[in-house]
Amino acid sequence: MNPKIQKLTEEIDKITHRIKSLEARLVELKTQKDELEKTEIVEMVRSVSATPEELAAFIRAFRETGGEPNYFKTQEDYVNENE
């Protein structure tokens, strides 16, 4: 086989192996990130002194307002909505 072809084939194999290794690492990192986010959410929920029913009502209200609860609105926002 032509030495140049052999060299390119070896480099392709090496890079292919590296890509697979990086893809596996990426999956691992995404999994770790997801777990940390879930842990953070659980800690936030546990820090709120609300019953499960109150928390569920808050989440429903949050979703109904398009992700922005009314208590984040300023008086100016209410005036602008009524114009």
mmCIF file of the N, C-alpha and C atoms, coordinates in Angstrom:
data_MODEL
# 
_entry.id   MODEL 
# 
loop_
_atom_site.group_PDB 
_atom_site.id 
_atom_site.type_symbol 
_atom_site.label_atom_id 
_atom_site.label_alt_id 
_atom_site.label_comp_id 
_atom_site.label_asym_id 
_atom_site.label_entity_id 
_atom_site.label_seq_id 
_atom_site.pdbx_PDB_ins_code 
_atom_site.Cartn_x 
_atom_site.Cartn_y 
_atom_site.Cartn_z 
_atom_site.occupancy 
_atom_site.B_iso_or_equiv 
_atom_site.pdbx_formal_charge 
_atom_site.auth_seq_id 
_atom_site.auth_comp_id 
_atom_site.auth_asym_id 
_atom_site.auth_atom_id 
_atom_site.pdbx_PDB_model_num 
ATOM 1   N N  . MET A 1 1  ? 0.853   -1.182 0.000  1.00 0.00 ? 1  MET A N  1 
ATOM 2   C CA . MET A 1 1  ? 0.000   0.000  0.000  1.00 0.00 ? 1  MET A CA 1 
ATOM 3   C C  . MET A 1 1  ? 0.894   1.239  0.000  1.00 0.00 ? 1  MET A C  1 
ATOM 4   N N  . ASN A 1 2  ? 0.416   2.251  -0.634 1.00 0.00 ? 2  ASN A N  1 
ATOM 5   C CA . ASN A 1 2  ? 1.120   3.523  -0.695 1.00 0.00 ? 2  ASN A CA 1 
ATOM 6   C C  . ASN A 1 2  ? 1.322   4.050  0.732  1.00 0.00 ? 2  ASN A C  1 
ATOM 7   N N  . PRO A 1 3  ? 2.562   4.461  1.091  1.00 0.00 ? 3  PRO A N  1 
ATOM 8   C CA . PRO A 1 3  ? 2.824   4.942  2.445  1.00 0.00 ? 3  PRO A CA 1 
ATOM 9   C C  . PRO A 1 3  ? 1.961   6.149  2.848  1.00 0.00 ? 3  PRO A C  1 
ATOM 10  N N  . LYS A 1 4  ? 1.666   7.017  1.897  1.00 0.00 ? 4  LYS A N  1 
ATOM 11  C CA . LYS A 1 4  ? 0.826   8.190  2.201  1.00 0.00 ? 4  LYS A CA 1 
ATOM 12  C C  . LYS A 1 4  ? -0.586  7.756  2.564  1.00 0.00 ? 4  LYS A C  1 
ATOM 13  N N  . ILE A 1 5  ? -1.095  6.778  1.820  1.00 0.00 ? 5  ILE A N  1 
ATOM 14  C CA . ILE A 1 5  ? -2.440  6.263  2.099  1.00 0.00 ? 5  ILE A CA 1 
ATOM 15  C C  . ILE A 1 5  ? -2.458  5.592  3.471  1.00 0.00 ? 5  ILE A C  1 
ATOM 16  N N  . GLN A 1 6  ? -1.427  4.824  3.744  1.00 0.00 ? 6  GLN A N  1 
ATOM 17  C CA . GLN A 1 6  ? -1.325  4.139  5.036  1.00 0.00 ? 6  GLN A CA 1 
ATOM 18  C C  . GLN A 1 6  ? -1.300  5.156  6.176  1.00 0.00 ? 6  GLN A C  1 
ATOM 19  N N  . LYS A 1 7  ? -0.535  6.212  6.011  1.00 0.00 ? 7  LYS A N  1 
ATOM 20  C CA . LYS A 1 7  ? -0.425  7.245  7.036  1.00 0.00 ? 7  LYS A CA 1 
ATOM 21  C C  . LYS A 1 7  ? -1.768  7.941  7.254  1.00 0.00 ? 7  LYS A C  1 
ATOM 22  N N  . LEU A 1 8  ? -2.447  8.272  6.154  1.00 0.00 ? 8  LEU A N  1 
ATOM 23  C CA . LEU A 1 8  ? -3.757  8.914  6.265  1.00 0.00 ? 8  LEU A CA 1 
ATOM 24  C C  . LEU A 1 8  ? -4.778  7.991  6.918  1.00 0.00 ? 8  LEU A C  1 
ATOM 25  N N  . THR A 1 9  ? -4.733  6.723  6.568  1.00 0.00 ? 9  THR A N  1 
ATOM 26  C CA . THR A 1 9  ? -5.652  5.751  7.166  1.00 0.00 ? 9  THR A CA 1 
ATOM 27  C C  . THR A 1 9  ? -5.428  5.652  8.670  1.00 0.00 ? 9  THR A C  1 
ATOM 28  N N  . GLU A 1 10 ? -4.185  5.638  9.089  1.00 0.00 ? 10 GLU A N  1 
ATOM 29  C CA . GLU A 1 10 ? -3.875  5.588  10.519 1.00 0.00 ? 10 GLU A CA 1 
ATOM 30  C C  . GLU A 1 10 ? -4.354  6.849  11.237 1.00 0.00 ? 10 GLU A C  1 
ATOM 31  N N  . GLU A 1 11 ? -4.161  7.988  10.588 1.00 0.00 ? 11 GLU A N  1 
ATOM 32  C CA . GLU A 1 11 ? -4.614  9.244  11.203 1.00 0.00 ? 11 GLU A CA 1 
ATOM 33  C C  . GLU A 1 11 ? -6.136  9.288  11.296 1.00 0.00 ? 11 GLU A C  1 
ATOM 34  N N  . ILE A 1 12 ? -6.825  8.809  10.262 1.00 0.00 ? 12 ILE A N  1 
ATOM 35  C CA . ILE A 1 12 ? -8.292  8.747  10.278 1.00 0.00 ? 12 ILE A CA 1 
ATOM 36  C C  . ILE A 1 12 ? -8.760  7.861  11.430 1.00 0.00 ? 12 ILE A C  1 
ATOM 37  N N  . ASP A 1 13 ? -8.127  6.711  11.586 1.00 0.00 ? 13 ASP A N  1 
ATOM 38  C CA . ASP A 1 13 ? -8.495  5.797  12.677 1.00 0.00 ? 13 ASP A CA 1 
ATOM 39  C C  . ASP A 1 13 ? -8.273  6.449  14.038 1.00 0.00 ? 13 ASP A C  1 
ATOM 40  N N  . LYS A 1 14 ? -7.149  7.136  14.170 1.00 0.00 ? 14 LYS A N  1 
ATOM 41  C CA . LYS A 1 14 ? -6.813  7.812  15.427 1.00 0.00 ? 14 LYS A CA 1 
ATOM 42  C C  . LYS A 1 14 ? -7.847  8.897  15.747 1.00 0.00 ? 14 LYS A C  1 
ATOM 43  N N  . ILE A 1 15 ? -8.210  9.696  14.755 1.00 0.00 ? 15 ILE A N  1 
ATOM 44  C CA . ILE A 1 15 ? -9.175  10.783 14.962 1.00 0.00 ? 15 ILE A CA 1 
ATOM 45  C C  . ILE A 1 15 ? -10.563 10.217 15.237 1.00 0.00 ? 15 ILE A C  1 
ATOM 46  N N  . THR A 1 16 ? -10.933 9.157  14.542 1.00 0.00 ? 16 THR A N  1 
ATOM 47  C CA . THR A 1 16 ? -12.227 8.515  14.770 1.00 0.00 ? 16 THR A CA 1 
ATOM 48  C C  . THR A 1 16 ? -12.320 8.011  16.210 1.00 0.00 ? 16 THR A C  1 
ATOM 49  N N  . HIS A 1 17 ? -11.256 7.408  16.689 1.00 0.00 ? 17 HIS A N  1 
ATOM 50  C CA . HIS A 1 17 ? -11.226 6.927  18.080 1.00 0.00 ? 17 HIS A CA 1 
ATOM 51  C C  . HIS A 1 17 ? -11.355 8.102  19.047 1.00 0.00 ? 17 HIS A C  1 
ATOM 52  N N  . ARG A 1 18 ? -10.669 9.181  18.768 1.00 0.00 ? 18 ARG A N  1 
ATOM 53  C CA . ARG A 1 18 ? -10.714 10.365 19.635 1.00 0.00 ? 18 ARG A CA 1 
ATOM 54  C C  . ARG A 1 18 ? -12.125 10.963 19.660 1.00 0.00 ? 18 ARG A C  1 
ATOM 55  N N  . ILE A 1 19 ? -12.771 11.019 18.507 1.00 0.00 ? 19 ILE A N  1 
ATOM 56  C CA . ILE A 1 19 ? -14.136 11.552 18.429 1.00 0.00 ? 19 ILE A CA 1 
ATOM 57  C C  . ILE A 1 19 ? -15.086 10.707 19.272 1.00 0.00 ? 19 ILE A C  1 
ATOM 58  N N  . LYS A 1 20 ? -14.976 9.392  19.164 1.00 0.00 ? 20 LYS A N  1 
ATOM 59  C CA . LYS A 1 20 ? -15.832 8.507  19.958 1.00 0.00 ? 20 LYS A CA 1 
ATOM 60  C C  . LYS A 1 20 ? -15.596 8.714  21.448 1.00 0.00 ? 20 LYS A C  1 
ATOM 61  N N  . SER A 1 21 ? -14.343 8.895  21.808 1.00 0.00 ? 21 SER A N  1 
ATOM 62  C CA . SER A 1 21 ? -13.996 9.134  23.208 1.00 0.00 ? 21 SER A CA 1 
ATOM 63  C C  . SER A 1 21 ? -14.588 10.456 23.690 1.00 0.00 ? 21 SER A C  1 
ATOM 64  N N  . LEU A 1 22 ? -14.496 11.482 22.866 1.00 0.00 ? 22 LEU A N  1 
ATOM 65  C CA . LEU A 1 22 ? -15.050 12.790 23.232 1.00 0.00 ? 22 LEU A CA 1 
ATOM 66  C C  . LEU A 1 22 ? -16.573 12.754 23.305 1.00 0.00 ? 22 LEU A C  1 
ATOM 67  N N  . GLU A 1 23 ? -17.203 12.015 22.408 1.00 0.00 ? 23 GLU A N  1 
ATOM 68  C CA . GLU A 1 23 ? -18.660 11.892 22.450 1.00 0.00 ? 23 GLU A CA 1 
ATOM 69  C C  . GLU A 1 23 ? -19.106 11.207 23.741 1.00 0.00 ? 23 GLU A C  1 
ATOM 70  N N  . ALA A 1 24 ? -18.376 10.185 24.147 1.00 0.00 ? 24 ALA A N  1 
ATOM 71  C CA . ALA A 1 24 ? -18.700 9.497  25.403 1.00 0.00 ? 24 ALA A CA 1 
ATOM 72  C C  . ALA A 1 24 ? -18.528 10.450 26.580 1.00 0.00 ? 24 ALA A C  1 
ATOM 73  N N  . ARG A 1 25 ? -17.489 11.241 26.563 1.00 0.00 ? 25 ARG A N  1 
ATOM 74  C CA . ARG A 1 25 ? -17.245 12.216 27.634 1.00 0.00 ? 25 ARG A CA 1 
ATOM 75  C C  . ARG A 1 25 ? -18.354 13.266 27.655 1.00 0.00 ? 25 ARG A C  1 
ATOM 76  N N  . LEU A 1 26 ? -18.796 13.691 26.472 1.00 0.00 ? 26 LEU A N  1 
ATOM 77  C CA . LEU A 1 26 ? -19.872 14.670 26.373 1.00 0.00 ? 26 LEU A CA 1 
ATOM 78  C C  . LEU A 1 26 ? -21.157 14.130 27.008 1.00 0.00 ? 26 LEU A C  1 
ATOM 79  N N  . VAL A 1 27 ? -21.484 12.904 26.719 1.00 0.00 ? 27 VAL A N  1 
ATOM 80  C CA . VAL A 1 27 ? -22.675 12.281 27.311 1.00 0.00 ? 27 VAL A CA 1 
ATOM 81  C C  . VAL A 1 27 ? -22.535 12.247 28.833 1.00 0.00 ? 27 VAL A C  1 
ATOM 82  N N  . GLU A 1 28 ? -21.353 11.875 29.308 1.00 0.00 ? 28 GLU A N  1 
ATOM 83  C CA . GLU A 1 28 ? -21.098 11.819 30.744 1.00 0.00 ? 28 GLU A CA 1 
ATOM 84  C C  . GLU A 1 28 ? -21.254 13.198 31.392 1.00 0.00 ? 28 GLU A C  1 
ATOM 85  N N  . LEU A 1 29 ? -20.716 14.224 30.762 1.00 0.00 ? 29 LEU A N  1 
ATOM 86  C CA . LEU A 1 29 ? -20.817 15.576 31.302 1.00 0.00 ? 29 LEU A CA 1 
ATOM 87  C C  . LEU A 1 29 ? -22.258 16.078 31.317 1.00 0.00 ? 29 LEU A C  1 
ATOM 88  N N  . LYS A 1 30 ? -23.005 15.785 30.258 1.00 0.00 ? 30 LYS A N  1 
ATOM 89  C CA . LYS A 1 30 ? -24.412 16.193 30.213 1.00 0.00 ? 30 LYS A CA 1 
ATOM 90  C C  . LYS A 1 30 ? -25.209 15.508 31.325 1.00 0.00 ? 30 LYS A C  1 
ATOM 91  N N  . THR A 1 31 ? -24.912 14.244 31.573 1.00 0.00 ? 31 THR A N  1 
ATOM 92  C CA . THR A 1 31 ? -25.586 13.511 32.647 1.00 0.00 ? 31 THR A CA 1 
ATOM 93  C C  . THR A 1 31 ? -25.267 14.135 33.995 1.00 0.00 ? 31 THR A C  1 
ATOM 94  N N  . GLN A 1 32 ? -23.996 14.472 34.222 1.00 0.00 ? 32 GLN A N  1 
ATOM 95  C CA . GLN A 1 32 ? -23.608 15.111 35.478 1.00 0.00 ? 32 GLN A CA 1 
ATOM 96  C C  . GLN A 1 32 ? -24.303 16.455 35.640 1.00 0.00 ? 32 GLN A C  1 
ATOM 97  N N  . LYS A 1 33 ? -24.390 17.236 34.567 1.00 0.00 ? 33 LYS A N  1 
ATOM 98  C CA . LYS A 1 33 ? -25.043 18.539 34.608 1.00 0.00 ? 33 LYS A CA 1 
ATOM 99  C C  . LYS A 1 33 ? -26.521 18.375 34.956 1.00 0.00 ? 33 LYS A C  1 
ATOM 100 N N  . ASP A 1 34 ? -27.189 17.430 34.309 1.00 0.00 ? 34 ASP A N  1 
ATOM 101 C CA . ASP A 1 34 ? -28.605 17.179 34.588 1.00 0.00 ? 34 ASP A CA 1 
ATOM 102 C C  . ASP A 1 34 ? -28.820 16.815 36.057 1.00 0.00 ? 34 ASP A C  1 
ATOM 103 N N  . GLU A 1 35 ? -27.966 15.957 36.585 1.00 0.00 ? 35 GLU A N  1 
ATOM 104 C CA . GLU A 1 35 ? -28.087 15.548 37.986 1.00 0.00 ? 35 GLU A CA 1 
ATOM 105 C C  . GLU A 1 35 ? -27.886 16.734 38.926 1.00 0.00 ? 35 GLU A C  1 
ATOM 106 N N  . LEU A 1 36 ? -26.919 17.589 38.628 1.00 0.00 ? 36 LEU A N  1 
ATOM 107 C CA . LEU A 1 36 ? -26.691 18.767 39.467 1.00 0.00 ? 36 LEU A CA 1 
ATOM 108 C C  . LEU A 1 36 ? -27.881 19.725 39.405 1.00 0.00 ? 36 LEU A C  1 
ATOM 109 N N  . GLU A 1 37 ? -28.452 19.889 38.217 1.00 0.00 ? 37 GLU A N  1 
ATOM 110 C CA . GLU A 1 37 ? -29.629 20.755 38.088 1.00 0.00 ? 37 GLU A CA 1 
ATOM 111 C C  . GLU A 1 37 ? -30.797 20.192 38.885 1.00 0.00 ? 37 GLU A C  1 
ATOM 112 N N  . LYS A 1 38 ? -31.006 18.897 38.806 1.00 0.00 ? 38 LYS A N  1 
ATOM 113 C CA . LYS A 1 38 ? -32.093 18.273 39.554 1.00 0.00 ? 38 LYS A CA 1 
ATOM 114 C C  . LYS A 1 38 ? -31.883 18.440 41.056 1.00 0.00 ? 38 LYS A C  1 
ATOM 115 N N  . THR A 1 39 ? -30.640 18.249 41.503 1.00 0.00 ? 39 THR A N  1 
ATOM 116 C CA . THR A 1 39 ? -30.325 18.418 42.921 1.00 0.00 ? 39 THR A CA 1 
ATOM 117 C C  . THR A 1 39 ? -30.588 19.851 43.362 1.00 0.00 ? 39 THR A C  1 
ATOM 118 N N  . GLU A 1 40 ? -30.194 20.803 42.524 1.00 0.00 ? 40 GLU A N  1 
ATOM 119 C CA . GLU A 1 40 ? -30.414 22.217 42.847 1.00 0.00 ? 40 GLU A CA 1 
ATOM 120 C C  . GLU A 1 40 ? -31.900 22.529 42.952 1.00 0.00 ? 40 GLU A C  1 
ATOM 121 N N  . ILE A 1 41 ? -32.696 21.991 42.043 1.00 0.00 ? 41 ILE A N  1 
ATOM 122 C CA . ILE A 1 41 ? -34.142 22.218 42.068 1.00 0.00 ? 41 ILE A CA 1 
ATOM 123 C C  . ILE A 1 41 ? -34.745 21.625 43.342 1.00 0.00 ? 41 ILE A C  1 
ATOM 124 N N  . VAL A 1 42 ? -34.338 20.407 43.678 1.00 0.00 ? 42 VAL A N  1 
ATOM 125 C CA . VAL A 1 42 ? -34.854 19.764 44.887 1.00 0.00 ? 42 VAL A CA 1 
ATOM 126 C C  . VAL A 1 42 ? -34.496 20.590 46.118 1.00 0.00 ? 42 VAL A C  1 
ATOM 127 N N  . GLU A 1 43 ? -33.269 21.094 46.172 1.00 0.00 ? 43 GLU A N  1 
ATOM 128 C CA . GLU A 1 43 ? -32.856 21.919 47.320 1.00 0.00 ? 43 GLU A CA 1 
ATOM 129 C C  . GLU A 1 43 ? -33.688 23.196 47.403 1.00 0.00 ? 43 GLU A C  1 
ATOM 130 N N  . MET A 1 44 ? -33.974 23.815 46.255 1.00 0.00 ? 44 MET A N  1 
ATOM 131 C CA . MET A 1 44 ? -34.794 25.037 46.257 1.00 0.00 ? 44 MET A CA 1 
ATOM 132 C C  . MET A 1 44 ? -36.204 24.734 46.745 1.00 0.00 ? 44 MET A C  1 
ATOM 133 N N  . VAL A 1 45 ? -36.770 23.636 46.263 1.00 0.00 ? 45 VAL A N  1 
ATOM 134 C CA . VAL A 1 45 ? -38.136 23.280 46.657 1.00 0.00 ? 45 VAL A CA 1 
ATOM 135 C C  . VAL A 1 45 ? -38.187 22.976 48.152 1.00 0.00 ? 45 VAL A C  1 
ATOM 136 N N  . ARG A 1 46 ? -37.195 22.270 48.652 1.00 0.00 ? 46 ARG A N  1 
ATOM 137 C CA . ARG A 1 46 ? -37.180 21.928 50.074 1.00 0.00 ? 46 ARG A CA 1 
ATOM 138 C C  . ARG A 1 46 ? -36.976 23.151 50.956 1.00 0.00 ? 46 ARG A C  1 
ATOM 139 N N  . SER A 1 47 ? -36.326 24.177 50.423 1.00 0.00 ? 47 SER A N  1 
ATOM 140 C CA . SER A 1 47 ? -36.082 25.376 51.226 1.00 0.00 ? 47 SER A CA 1 
ATOM 141 C C  . SER A 1 47 ? -37.329 26.250 51.358 1.00 0.00 ? 47 SER A C  1 
ATOM 142 N N  . VAL A 1 48 ? -38.329 26.006 50.521 1.00 0.00 ? 48 VAL A N  1 
ATOM 143 C CA . VAL A 1 48 ? -39.574 26.778 50.581 1.00 0.00 ? 48 VAL A CA 1 
ATOM 144 C C  . VAL A 1 48 ? -40.473 26.151 51.635 1.00 0.00 ? 48 VAL A C  1 
ATOM 145 N N  . SER A 1 49 ? -40.964 26.978 52.519 1.00 0.00 ? 49 SER A N  1 
ATOM 146 C CA . SER A 1 49 ? -41.846 26.438 53.553 1.00 0.00 ? 49 SER A CA 1 
ATOM 147 C C  . SER A 1 49 ? -43.284 26.511 53.054 1.00 0.00 ? 49 SER A C  1 
ATOM 148 N N  . ALA A 1 50 ? -43.591 25.602 52.131 1.00 0.00 ? 50 ALA A N  1 
ATOM 149 C CA . ALA A 1 50 ? -44.940 25.533 51.566 1.00 0.00 ? 50 ALA A CA 1 
ATOM 150 C C  . ALA A 1 50 ? -45.364 24.073 51.518 1.00 0.00 ? 50 ALA A C  1 
ATOM 151 N N  . THR A 1 51 ? -46.658 23.887 51.565 1.00 0.00 ? 51 THR A N  1 
ATOM 152 C CA . THR A 1 51 ? -47.172 22.525 51.453 1.00 0.00 ? 51 THR A CA 1 
ATOM 153 C C  . THR A 1 51 ? -47.050 22.095 49.996 1.00 0.00 ? 51 THR A C  1 
ATOM 154 N N  . PRO A 1 52 ? -47.117 20.801 49.736 1.00 0.00 ? 52 PRO A N  1 
ATOM 155 C CA . PRO A 1 52 ? -47.087 20.338 48.345 1.00 0.00 ? 52 PRO A CA 1 
ATOM 156 C C  . PRO A 1 52 ? -48.217 20.954 47.512 1.00 0.00 ? 52 PRO A C  1 
ATOM 157 N N  . GLU A 1 53 ? -49.381 21.144 48.144 1.00 0.00 ? 53 GLU A N  1 
ATOM 158 C CA . GLU A 1 53 ? -50.515 21.732 47.430 1.00 0.00 ? 53 GLU A CA 1 
ATOM 159 C C  . GLU A 1 53 ? -50.220 23.189 47.061 1.00 0.00 ? 53 GLU A C  1 
ATOM 160 N N  . GLU A 1 54 ? -49.632 23.936 48.001 1.00 0.00 ? 54 GLU A N  1 
ATOM 161 C CA . GLU A 1 54 ? -49.287 25.333 47.724 1.00 0.00 ? 54 GLU A CA 1 
ATOM 162 C C  . GLU A 1 54 ? -48.230 25.433 46.626 1.00 0.00 ? 54 GLU A C  1 
ATOM 163 N N  . LEU A 1 55 ? -47.268 24.542 46.670 1.00 0.00 ? 55 LEU A N  1 
ATOM 164 C CA . LEU A 1 55 ? -46.227 24.533 45.647 1.00 0.00 ? 55 LEU A CA 1 
ATOM 165 C C  . LEU A 1 55 ? -46.812 24.200 44.279 1.00 0.00 ? 55 LEU A C  1 
ATOM 166 N N  . ALA A 1 56 ? -47.712 23.226 44.236 1.00 0.00 ? 56 ALA A N  1 
ATOM 167 C CA . ALA A 1 56 ? -48.366 22.872 42.972 1.00 0.00 ? 56 ALA A CA 1 
ATOM 168 C C  . ALA A 1 56 ? -49.182 24.044 42.439 1.00 0.00 ? 56 ALA A C  1 
ATOM 169 N N  . ALA A 1 57 ? -49.885 24.758 43.315 1.00 0.00 ? 57 ALA A N  1 
ATOM 170 C CA . ALA A 1 57 ? -50.665 25.927 42.894 1.00 0.00 ? 57 ALA A CA 1 
ATOM 171 C C  . ALA A 1 57 ? -49.748 27.012 42.349 1.00 0.00 ? 57 ALA A C  1 
ATOM 172 N N  . PHE A 1 58 ? -48.606 27.214 42.980 1.00 0.00 ? 58 PHE A N  1 
ATOM 173 C CA . PHE A 1 58 ? -47.643 28.201 42.499 1.00 0.00 ? 58 PHE A CA 1 
ATOM 174 C C  . PHE A 1 58 ? -47.151 27.839 41.106 1.00 0.00 ? 58 PHE A C  1 
ATOM 175 N N  . ILE A 1 59 ? -46.818 26.576 40.904 1.00 0.00 ? 59 ILE A N  1 
ATOM 176 C CA . ILE A 1 59 ? -46.313 26.142 39.591 1.00 0.00 ? 59 ILE A CA 1 
ATOM 177 C C  . ILE A 1 59 ? -47.387 26.308 38.528 1.00 0.00 ? 59 ILE A C  1 
ATOM 178 N N  . ARG A 1 60 ? -48.652 25.955 38.851 1.00 0.00 ? 60 ARG A N  1 
ATOM 179 C CA . ARG A 1 60 ? -49.745 26.149 37.883 1.00 0.00 ? 60 ARG A CA 1 
ATOM 180 C C  . ARG A 1 60 ? -49.899 27.627 37.534 1.00 0.00 ? 60 ARG A C  1 
ATOM 181 N N  . ALA A 1 61 ? -49.865 28.491 38.539 1.00 0.00 ? 61 ALA A N  1 
ATOM 182 C CA . ALA A 1 61 ? -50.003 29.927 38.301 1.00 0.00 ? 61 ALA A CA 1 
ATOM 183 C C  . ALA A 1 61 ? -48.836 30.436 37.465 1.00 0.00 ? 61 ALA A C  1 
ATOM 184 N N  . PHE A 1 62 ? -47.661 29.928 37.733 1.00 0.00 ? 62 PHE A N  1 
ATOM 185 C CA . PHE A 1 62 ? -46.471 30.327 36.984 1.00 0.00 ? 62 PHE A CA 1 
ATOM 186 C C  . PHE A 1 62 ? -46.618 29.968 35.514 1.00 0.00 ? 62 PHE A C  1 
ATOM 187 N N  . ARG A 1 63 ? -47.122 28.772 35.238 1.00 0.00 ? 63 ARG A N  1 
ATOM 188 C CA . ARG A 1 63 ? -47.308 28.330 33.848 1.00 0.00 ? 63 ARG A CA 1 
ATOM 189 C C  . ARG A 1 63 ? -48.416 29.124 33.158 1.00 0.00 ? 63 ARG A C  1 
ATOM 190 N N  . GLU A 1 64 ? -49.484 29.422 33.864 1.00 0.00 ? 64 GLU A N  1 
ATOM 191 C CA . GLU A 1 64 ? -50.611 30.138 33.279 1.00 0.00 ? 64 GLU A CA 1 
ATOM 192 C C  . GLU A 1 64 ? -50.247 31.561 32.874 1.00 0.00 ? 64 GLU A C  1 
ATOM 193 N N  . THR A 1 65 ? -49.283 32.152 33.562 1.00 0.00 ? 65 THR A N  1 
ATOM 194 C CA . THR A 1 65 ? -48.893 33.528 33.254 1.00 0.00 ? 65 THR A CA 1 
ATOM 195 C C  . THR A 1 65 ? -47.742 33.572 32.253 1.00 0.00 ? 65 THR A C  1 
ATOM 196 N N  . GLY A 1 66 ? -47.498 32.458 31.595 1.00 0.00 ? 66 GLY A N  1 
ATOM 197 C CA . GLY A 1 66 ? -46.431 32.431 30.609 1.00 0.00 ? 66 GLY A CA 1 
ATOM 198 C C  . GLY A 1 66 ? -45.055 32.403 31.235 1.00 0.00 ? 66 GLY A C  1 
ATOM 199 N N  . GLY A 1 67 ? -44.949 31.871 32.437 1.00 0.00 ? 67 GLY A N  1 
ATOM 200 C CA . GLY A 1 67 ? -43.663 31.756 33.087 1.00 0.00 ? 67 GLY A CA 1 
ATOM 201 C C  . GLY A 1 67 ? -43.263 32.957 33.909 1.00 0.00 ? 67 GLY A C  1 
ATOM 202 N N  . GLU A 1 68 ? -44.179 33.920 34.076 1.00 0.00 ? 68 GLU A N  1 
ATOM 203 C CA . GLU A 1 68 ? -43.859 35.114 34.862 1.00 0.00 ? 68 GLU A CA 1 
ATOM 204 C C  . GLU A 1 68 ? -44.950 35.357 35.890 1.00 0.00 ? 68 GLU A C  1 
ATOM 205 N N  . PRO A 1 69 ? -44.694 34.991 37.132 1.00 0.00 ? 69 PRO A N  1 
ATOM 206 C CA . PRO A 1 69 ? -45.712 35.219 38.152 1.00 0.00 ? 69 PRO A CA 1 
ATOM 207 C C  . PRO A 1 69 ? -45.988 36.713 38.323 1.00 0.00 ? 69 PRO A C  1 
ATOM 208 N N  . ASN A 1 70 ? -47.189 37.042 38.729 1.00 0.00 ? 70 ASN A N  1 
ATOM 209 C CA . ASN A 1 70 ? -47.586 38.441 38.877 1.00 0.00 ? 70 ASN A CA 1 
ATOM 210 C C  . ASN A 1 70 ? -46.706 39.223 39.835 1.00 0.00 ? 70 ASN A C  1 
ATOM 211 N N  . TYR A 1 71 ? -46.143 38.579 40.840 1.00 0.00 ? 71 TYR A N  1 
ATOM 212 C CA . TYR A 1 71 ? -45.352 39.330 41.807 1.00 0.00 ? 71 TYR A CA 1 
ATOM 213 C C  . TYR A 1 71 ? -44.041 39.843 41.233 1.00 0.00 ? 71 TYR A C  1 
ATOM 214 N N  . PHE A 1 72 ? -43.686 39.420 40.013 1.00 0.00 ? 72 PHE A N  1 
ATOM 215 C CA . PHE A 1 72 ? -42.508 39.976 39.353 1.00 0.00 ? 72 PHE A CA 1 
ATOM 216 C C  . PHE A 1 72 ? -42.860 41.234 38.560 1.00 0.00 ? 72 PHE A C  1 
ATOM 217 N N  . LYS A 1 73 ? -44.137 41.488 38.375 1.00 0.00 ? 73 LYS A N  1 
ATOM 218 C CA . LYS A 1 73 ? -44.561 42.655 37.612 1.00 0.00 ? 73 LYS A CA 1 
ATOM 219 C C  . LYS A 1 73 ? -44.520 43.905 38.486 1.00 0.00 ? 73 LYS A C  1 
ATOM 220 N N  . THR A 1 74 ? -44.199 45.002 37.859 1.00 0.00 ? 74 THR A N  1 
ATOM 221 C CA . THR A 1 74 ? -44.190 46.279 38.562 1.00 0.00 ? 74 THR A CA 1 
ATOM 222 C C  . THR A 1 74 ? -45.510 46.987 38.302 1.00 0.00 ? 74 THR A C  1 
ATOM 223 N N  . GLN A 1 75 ? -45.741 48.060 39.028 1.00 0.00 ? 75 GLN A N  1 
ATOM 224 C CA . GLN A 1 75 ? -46.954 48.843 38.815 1.00 0.00 ? 75 GLN A CA 1 
ATOM 225 C C  . GLN A 1 75 ? -46.986 49.351 37.377 1.00 0.00 ? 75 GLN A C  1 
ATOM 226 N N  . GLU A 1 76 ? -45.849 49.705 36.826 1.00 0.00 ? 76 GLU A N  1 
ATOM 227 C CA . GLU A 1 76 ? -45.773 50.205 35.452 1.00 0.00 ? 76 GLU A CA 1 
ATOM 228 C C  . GLU A 1 76 ? -46.228 49.144 34.460 1.00 0.00 ? 76 GLU A C  1 
ATOM 229 N N  . ASP A 1 77 ? -45.914 47.881 34.723 1.00 0.00 ? 77 ASP A N  1 
ATOM 230 C CA . ASP A 1 77 ? -46.351 46.800 33.853 1.00 0.00 ? 77 ASP A CA 1 
ATOM 231 C C  . ASP A 1 77 ? -47.876 46.710 33.810 1.00 0.00 ? 77 ASP A C  1 
ATOM 232 N N  . TYR A 1 78 ? -48.516 46.874 34.967 1.00 0.00 ? 78 TYR A N  1 
ATOM 233 C CA . TYR A 1 78 ? -49.967 46.835 35.016 1.00 0.00 ? 78 TYR A CA 1 
ATOM 234 C C  . TYR A 1 78 ? -50.576 48.001 34.248 1.00 0.00 ? 78 TYR A C  1 
ATOM 235 N N  . VAL A 1 79 ? -49.988 49.176 34.361 1.00 0.00 ? 79 VAL A N  1 
ATOM 236 C CA . VAL A 1 79 ? -50.484 50.361 33.647 1.00 0.00 ? 79 VAL A CA 1 
ATOM 237 C C  . VAL A 1 79 ? -50.362 50.119 32.146 1.00 0.00 ? 79 VAL A C  1 
ATOM 238 N N  . ASN A 1 80 ? -49.225 49.599 31.699 1.00 0.00 ? 80 ASN A N  1 
ATOM 239 C CA . ASN A 1 80 ? -49.005 49.347 30.269 1.00 0.00 ? 80 ASN A CA 1 
ATOM 240 C C  . ASN A 1 80 ? -49.950 48.301 29.721 1.00 0.00 ? 80 ASN A C  1 
ATOM 241 N N  . GLU A 1 81 ? -50.320 47.316 30.518 1.00 0.00 ? 81 GLU A N  1 
ATOM 242 C CA . GLU A 1 81 ? -51.253 46.281 30.060 1.00 0.00 ? 81 GLU A CA 1 
ATOM 243 C C  . GLU A 1 81 ? -52.662 46.848 29.843 1.00 0.00 ? 81 GLU A C  1 
ATOM 244 N N  . ASN A 1 82 ? -53.030 47.854 30.620 1.00 0.00 ? 82 ASN A N  1 
ATOM 245 C CA . ASN A 1 82 ? -54.377 48.409 30.553 1.00 0.00 ? 82 ASN A CA 1 
ATOM 246 C C  . ASN A 1 82 ? -54.509 49.510 29.493 1.00 0.00 ? 82 ASN A C  1 
ATOM 247 N N  . GLU A 1 83 ? -53.458 49.876 28.839 1.00 0.00 ? 83 GLU A N  1 
ATOM 248 C CA . GLU A 1 83 ? -53.525 50.935 27.820 1.00 0.00 ? 83 GLU A CA 1 
ATOM 249 C C  . GLU A 1 83 ? -53.977 50.396 26.497 1.00 0.00 ? 83 GLU A C  1 
# 
